[in-house]
Amino acid sequence: MTSDQLTCFENKSCDDIANAKDFASLCPGSGGGSQPTKPTAATCNSKTCAEGQYCAMAYDSASDSWKEGSCQTLPSDCATASVQDLCPCMKEHHCPSGSYSLKCSQADSALYFGCE
């Protein structure tokens, strides 16, 4: 958390905090791009992905669940997206039309993504 974000948080009302979707939407980075622009620290099958990578997920229809695959490099058309725009960018550009199942989640700035 940056000092700008901390100041932002301190200035929010209890209602603002209670109604926020997440911290990033409540107090996005300001002053010098303090929000990371690439996913970091995703853990994928016990391996820590490098900056600029995400954990590729695969849908297992037999168990009706998502399974972690491997660390993959973020595609160039989404590489400059802000962290909060990664899921929409990946969904729009990297899922085949007619995909019946989609997984896109973020934990802090770690991205987990897959579509089938």
C-alpha positions in Angstrom: 0.0 0.0 0.0 1.4 3.4 -0.9 1.1 6.5 1.2 -1.3 8.0 -1.3 -3.5 4.9 -1.0 -3.3 5.1 2.8 -4.3 8.7 2.8 -7.2 7.9 0.4 -8.4 5.1 2.6 -8.2 7.3 5.7 -10.4 9.9 4.0 -13.2 7.5 3.0 -16.4 7.2 5.0 -17.6 4.0 6.6 -20.3 3.8 3.9 -17.7 4.2 1.1 -15.7 1.4 2.6 -18.6 -0.9 3.2 -19.9 -0.4 -0.4 -16.6 -0.7 -2.2 -16.2 -3.7 -4.5 -12.5 -4.0 -3.5 -9.7 -1.9 -2.2 -8.4 -1.1 -5.8 -11.8 0.4 -6.7 -11.9 2.3 -3.4 -8.4 3.8 -3.6 -6.7 3.2 -6.9 -3.1 4.0 -7.1 -2.2 7.6 -7.7 0.8 9.8 -8.1 3.4 8.0 -10.2 1.6 4.8 -11.2 1.8 3.0 -7.8 -0.6 0.2 -9.0 1.3 -2.6 -10.7 0.5 -2.9 -14.4 1.4 -6.6 -14.7 0.3 -9.5 -12.5 2.8 -10.6 -10.0 3.2 -13.5 -7.5 0.7 -15.9 -8.9 1.3 -19.4 -7.5 0.5 -22.1 -10.1 0.9 -25.7 -9.2 3.3 -24.8 -6.4 5.4 -22.6 -8.8 5.6 -18.9 -8.3 5.0 -17.1 -11.6 7.3 -14.2 -12.6 6.2 -10.6 -13.1 4.2 -10.4 -16.3 2.9 -13.9 -16.1 -0.4 -15.4 -15.0 -1.6 -18.8 -13.9 -3.3 -20.6 -16.9 -6.3 -22.5 -15.7 -8.0 -25.5 -17.4 -11.5 -26.6 -17.0 -11.9 -30.3 -16.0 -15.4 -31.3 -17.1 -15.1 -34.7 -15.3 -14.8 -33.0 -11.9 -16.6 -29.8 -12.9 -13.8 -27.7 -11.6 -10.9 -25.5 -12.6 -7.4 -26.8 -12.3 -4.2 -24.8 -12.2 -2.0 -25.4 -15.3 1.3 -23.5 -15.7 2.6 -20.0 -15.6 2.1 -18.3 -19.0 3.4 -14.9 -20.3 0.8 -12.2 -20.4 -0.2 -11.6 -24.0 1.2 -8.4 -25.5 -2.3 -6.9 -26.2 -3.1 -7.1 -22.4 0.5 -6.5 -21.1 -0.1 -2.7 -20.7 -3.6 -3.1 -19.1 -3.9 -1.9 -15.5 -4.4 -4.7 -13.0 -8.1 -3.9 -12.7 -8.5 -4.2 -16.5 -6.7 -7.5 -16.9 -9.7 -9.8 -16.6 -11.8 -7.8 -19.1 -8.9 -7.6 -21.5 -8.1 -11.4 -21.3 -11.8 -12.3 -21.7 -12.3 -10.0 -24.7 -9.1 -11.0 -26.6 -8.2 -14.5 -25.5 -11.4 -16.6 -25.3 -12.8 -18.2 -28.4 -16.3 -17.1 -29.4 -18.8 -19.5 -27.9 -16.6 -20.4 -24.9 -18.9 -22.1 -22.5 -16.8 -21.8 -19.4 -14.6 -19.0 -18.2 -12.4 -18.4 -15.1 -10.8 -15.1 -14.4 -9.9 -14.1 -10.9 -7.3 -12.0 -9.2 -5.8 -12.3 -5.7 -4.0 -9.0 -5.0 -2.2 -8.6 -8.3 -1.9 -12.3 -9.2 -4.0 -13.3 -12.2 -5.7 -16.7 -12.7 -7.3 -17.1 -16.2 -8.7 -19.8 -18.4 -11.5 -20.3 -20.9 -12.9 -23.4 -22.6 
